[in-house]
């Protein structure tokens, strides 16, 4: 983790646009990190298109977390609703003497 931090510091200190606290600055840092330190071949034209048109990875990650939270909440609510229905069905089948 420390080497990643040192590498990112290098990008912030040496590449214009990375130091800005903006979505595009973080996106540039991500792309440059992948290209320079992870050795991923990202052609310059692809980098330009990603910078101009790409949705920021921070936004995607954040919205995935929101979507997962919503899905988990819906699943909990559905489970609770099914349990309630099952309890009511059991009570109906048992009739008044089952209480």
Secondary structure, DSSP 8 states (H G I E B T S, - for coil): -HHHHHHHHHHHHHSTTTSSSSHHHHHHHHHHIIIIIS-----HHHHHHHHHH---HHHHHHHHHHHHHHHHHHHHHHHHHHHHHHHHHHHHHH-GGG-
